Amino acid sequence: MIYQIELHTFALQELQESYGWYEERVEGLGLRFLAAVQKKFDELSAAPKLYAK
């Protein structure tokens, strides 16, 4: 069973700010950051019991 990830409003805001921070350093780094976060979200939603609460 695949679970859906829901982000709190503050977490989503922090994710957006982090994207901007990385993108300001190196163009394209923000996208790489988001891709890494999405990969972890995919892993977490596929097997949530592998991770601590």
Buried (B, 14 or more C-beta within 10 A) or exposed (E): EEEEEEEEEEEEEEBEEBBEEBBEEEEEBBEEBBEEEEEEEEEEEEEEEEEEE
